[in-house]
Each structure stands twice: as structure tokens, then as C-alpha cells.
Amino acid sequence: MNTSAQSASDQLAAAQKAQAELSAKIEALLTQTREEDLATVKRLITTHSFSATDLRSVMKAKTSRTAPRKSTSRRRKV
């Protein structure tokens, strides 16, 4: 039983090492494809003369307001 426990521990360690190596490889490939895709997008924007207005529908909206604005009370005429 001790040898099977040792074997399971070795298998777990090997699996964790393989997972770490794969995670590093995935990150490297994501970085590489991101750079390639960004170059493609820049080329297409230049080719078709897209403006920020043209791309607004596909871009993430910036939300800068954190709280709703308070309405200001109007002055009463006397």
C-alpha cells in the first residue's frame, strides 16, 4: 500500500508540473496571438479609415460615472 501511495504522489507531482508547463505555454501563445491580432486590426483600421465613431459599437463602453447625478433645484421666481 505504501508503494501505491508513493506512486500516486509521484503521479500527482508530475501532473502538477505538466500543468504548470502547459499554463506557461498557453500564456506565451496568447501573448503572441494577441500581438498578431492587434497588428491585423491596426492594418484594417488604416486600410478602411475607420474612426472611433465607427468602432464604438464593438468597443467596451467606458464608465466613468460612479454615482448618479443629483438634480439641482430651480430657483423660484418671487
trRosetta pair geometry for C-beta under 8 A, 3 or more apart (Angstrom, degrees):
i j d omega theta_ij theta_ji phi_ij phi_ji
1 4 5.8 -54 -152 36 38 109
1 5 6.4 39 150 -19 67 105
2 5 5.7 -54 -149 36 33 112
2 6 6.3 35 151 -20 65 105
3 6 5.5 -51 -146 37 34 113
3 7 6.1 38 152 -22 65 105
4 7 5.4 -50 -144 37 33 115
4 8 6.3 37 153 -21 64 102
5 8 5.7 -50 -147 35 31 111
5 9 6.4 33 151 -19 63 105
6 9 5.6 -54 -150 36 32 113
6 10 6.3 32 151 -19 65 105
7 10 5.7 -52 -147 36 32 111
7 11 6.3 32 153 -19 64 105
8 11 5.6 -52 -145 37 32 112
8 12 6.3 35 153 -21 64 105
9 12 5.7 -52 -147 35 30 113
9 13 6.4 30 154 -17 64 106
10 13 5.8 -55 -148 37 31 110
10 14 6.2 30 154 -18 65 108
11 14 5.7 -56 -146 39 31 111
11 15 6.2 31 154 -20 65 108
12 15 5.7 -55 -145 37 29 111
12 16 6.3 28 156 -18 64 106
13 16 5.8 -54 -146 37 30 110
13 17 6.4 31 154 -19 64 106
14 17 5.7 -54 -148 36 31 112
14 18 6.3 31 153 -18 65 106
15 18 5.7 -53 -146 37 31 111
15 19 6.3 35 152 -23 64 105
16 19 5.5 -50 -146 34 32 115
16 20 6.5 34 154 -19 63 103
17 20 5.8 -53 -151 34 31 111
17 21 6.5 30 151 -17 64 106
18 21 5.7 -55 -148 38 33 112
18 22 6.2 31 154 -17 66 108
19 22 5.8 -56 -146 39 30 110
19 23 6.3 34 154 -23 64 106
20 23 5.7 -51 -146 33 30 114
20 24 6.6 30 154 -18 62 104
21 24 5.9 -55 -153 35 31 110
21 25 6.4 30 150 -18 65 107
22 25 5.5 -54 -146 38 35 112
22 26 6.2 38 154 -22 67 104
23 26 5.7 -51 -146 34 30 112
23 27 6.5 32 154 -19 63 105
24 27 5.8 -53 -150 35 31 112
24 28 6.5 31 153 -18 64 106
25 28 5.7 -55 -150 36 32 112
25 29 6.3 28 154 -15 66 108
26 29 5.9 -58 -147 40 30 108
26 30 6.2 32 154 -21 65 107
27 30 5.7 -54 -146 35 29 112
27 31 6.5 31 155 -19 63 105
28 31 5.8 -55 -152 35 30 112
28 32 6.4 28 152 -17 64 108
29 32 5.6 -54 -145 38 34 112
29 33 6.2 26 160 -13 68 107
30 33 6.1 -56 -140 42 28 103
30 34 6.1 34 156 -26 63 108
31 34 5.7 -54 -147 32 27 114
31 35 6.6 26 156 -18 62 104
32 35 6.0 -57 -154 34 30 108
32 36 6.5 25 152 -14 64 109
33 36 5.5 -55 -146 40 37 112
33 37 6.0 37 156 -20 69 108
34 37 5.8 -57 -144 39 28 109
34 38 6.2 30 155 -21 64 108
35 38 5.8 -53 -145 35 29 113
35 39 6.6 32 154 -20 62 104
36 39 5.8 -54 -153 34 31 112
36 40 6.6 32 149 -19 63 105
37 40 5.5 -52 -151 35 36 114
37 41 6.4 36 152 -19 67 103
38 41 5.7 -51 -146 36 33 111
38 42 6.3 34 154 -19 65 105
39 42 5.8 -53 -146 36 31 112
39 43 6.4 33 154 -20 63 106
40 43 5.7 -56 -150 35 30 112
40 44 6.4 27 154 -16 65 107
41 44 5.8 -56 -147 38 31 109
41 45 6.3 34 154 -21 66 105
42 45 5.7 -52 -146 34 31 112
42 46 6.4 28 155 -15 63 107
43 46 5.9 -59 -151 39 29 109
43 47 6.1 31 153 -22 65 110
44 47 5.5 -52 -140 36 32 113
44 48 6.1 0 170 8 67 112
44 50 7.4 24 126 -4 80 129
45 48 6.8 -73 -139 52 20 87
45 49 7.8 64 167 -109 54 9
45 50 4.7 -85 -138 46 71 110
45 55 7.7 -12 -112 -59 112 137
46 49 7.5 17 -170 -73 27 47
50 54 4.5 -127 -158 82 83 140
50 55 5.7 77 157 -46 124 102
51 54 4.9 106 50 2 67 100
51 55 7.3 -152 94 4 38 89
52 55 5.9 -67 -147 47 33 101
52 56 6.5 61 150 -59 66 87
53 56 5.6 -23 -151 -15 33 119
55 58 5.8 -70 -167 51 66 99
55 59 5.4 63 138 -31 91 112
56 59 5.8 -64 -137 36 30 109
65 68 7.5 63 154 -94 125 33
65 69 7.6 -58 -150 -42 135 85
